[in-house]
């Protein structure tokens, strides 16, 4: 039952309170930490001043017609719907009214990675505290956002990490000391000086909005869409922006994903693309392979993302991408004389990922935590997963379910940040269907399509499945500099020639770049891991997961129901009972027609785009005949070691 009050349904809020009560509860007890290293706070600068970090959730509205007290109450109420993203503090800001009496507002839910000396004014107020808190130990979770310009006329609500914040601070003309130690404070001061060019100067993952007392409003999202963001249009002419769609469905008539690499400005009420790298055009992908450059740029990208003061870890599937990230972090820790990171994996008992993750963790010497789930536990969690991920895409749900279950256990162990390997397959042609690419040009163009669509799929999954439990994920493979290095390469280097001496396996260039000793004189990875075949996460956790989910949905959705799928779901009509099942759940939570359009849909084999279906005659024939194409990597016959008939 869902309660209503006037026109205001409490569906999202009620479910937010109930969600997760059953999901993953049978995963078993937490493994005991063997060495206590899990609670180590800082990998690098021990003793350095702590910073304000963390993934969060934000909500904002431009020119609302509500009365100020009602607007504030509304922002507080709706922010509560995404409090899972930031359970440690809340903040609200309302601008002064404009000539029409309208106001803009910002709301923020903070995930406090660590906050010490949050605000100089707070510290000044605490000096007389009888406990005598020293300056470097002042800690508060009272809500550190919105962040303000020096004159407090502009306010910022942001979810993100700004890795070049120190360089930006040096470039600012106004040298007034920052109020906080937050890397994100640089954004509001940068906007104060350069306005709409702000987003193009940032190196990081972010989604934010800035509101000013003189009526300006500015919103932006990072180049690839690592951090989630939506925009919506209210019936009173207001425009809304939020980290999650569920915050907007009560107040907006239309909702769309905010496009990555864009900013929106109230100056002309338009979206503007600020990220448009040359390699979007294959004509600019001409460079030869420089193995050292590939290696050094990825290492630097990983090092940037260790900007944290709290217990952190690495998601380790035992595949190439996550194993390389873990290996690089271990070598950095060795160089600094600190303990290696904690690593985590999940799967069905006996799954490929668990076996390989254990092997890699043992070789690297990490404190490894392995979690198991059953097919039934995964099925029980699907409703929660769809609510949090805000999608009905089959592959995203398949892969998002084990990650959702794992994130809950990781957060329960006191970890607030993890590194992951998302993005490598899109930029390097790593999915198994890339074996079918007819030439380098088409391969590169498919990589570009995949990168541009990441915010619909893998980035959405990684961000929301972890933030459902207040866990932040960072993705070094999607670093802007690393993207430039690998996407400017001649795409012929990414072509796969099975059986040849070179390029005989997907992502060969990455494997070759790290097939050497690291700075500690030891190999990055053993040969059998470095050259392990690509395994999609939804497959690697155990083939029984996908098979079991398909069997369950086949028995839940009757033939009669599926017969009228096109009548019930005319937009993006489900092509399988599994897709039908996911769609039913999605529409219960997100009933607006525009919500359906936030997911592209279309045919896919092993995570391909619709365009890549043309690469294989059997795929084309199957699609033309109306057969359901499978998104599992096992659908790529003649390539996957466990390939089977999929259609």
Secondary structure, 3 states (H helix, E strand, C coil): CCCEECCEECHHHHHHHHCCCCCCCCCCCCCCCCCCHHHCCCCCCCCCCCCCCCCEEEEEEEEECCCHHHHHHHHHHHHHHHHHHCCCEEEEEECCCCCCCCEEEEEEEECCCCCECCCHHHHHHHCCCCCCCCHHHCECCCCCCCEECCCCCEEEEEEEEECCHHHHHHHCCCCCCCCCCCCCHHHHHHHHHHHHHCHHHCCEEEEEEEEECCCCEEEEECCCCCCCCEEEEECCCCEEEECCHHHCCCCEEEEEECCCCEEEECCCCEEEECCCCHHHCHHHCCECCCHHHHHHHHHHHHHHCCCCCCCEEEECCCCHHHHHHHHHHHHHHHHHCCCCCEEEEEECCCCHHHHHHHHHHHHHCCEEEEEECCHHHHHHHHHHHHHHHCCCCHHHHHHHHHHHHHHHHHHHCCCCEEEECCCHHHHHCCCHHHHHCCCHHHHHHHHHHHHHCHHHCHHHHHHHHHHCCCCEEEEHHHCHHHHHHHHCECHHHHCCCCCCCCCCCCCHHHHHHCCCECCCCCECCCHHHHCCCCCCHHHHCCHHHHHHHHHHHHHHCCHHHHHCHHHHCCCCCCCCHHHHHHHHHHHHHCCCHHHHCCCCCCCCCCCCCCHHHHHCHHHHHHHHCCCCCCCCHHHCCCCCCCCCCCC
